[in-house]
Amino acid sequence: MTEHLVGIIPITTQPMGFDFEWHDCLMPIAPNYYAVERAVLECAYAGCETIWITLAYGQEPLVREILGDFV
């Protein structure tokens, strides 16, 4: 029996109060490097074969543009 490791990144949390038009997961933590990219990279380093990102309605286009389709 094989194991299938799945990473889940919830982005449906309450805003932290920075008052930006975008979600706080898109906060830059380095030049051209966002917090959500770090979360995806950590899942990939852990060996996740699938990474699920839960988003609120309307956030999908911006997050997809930043992340792309593959790690």
Beta strands, then each sheet from edge to edge (+ up, - down):
strand 1: 6-10
strand 2: 28-30
strand 3: 33-34
strand 4: 50-54
sheet 1: 1+ 4+
sheet 2: 2+ 3-
end
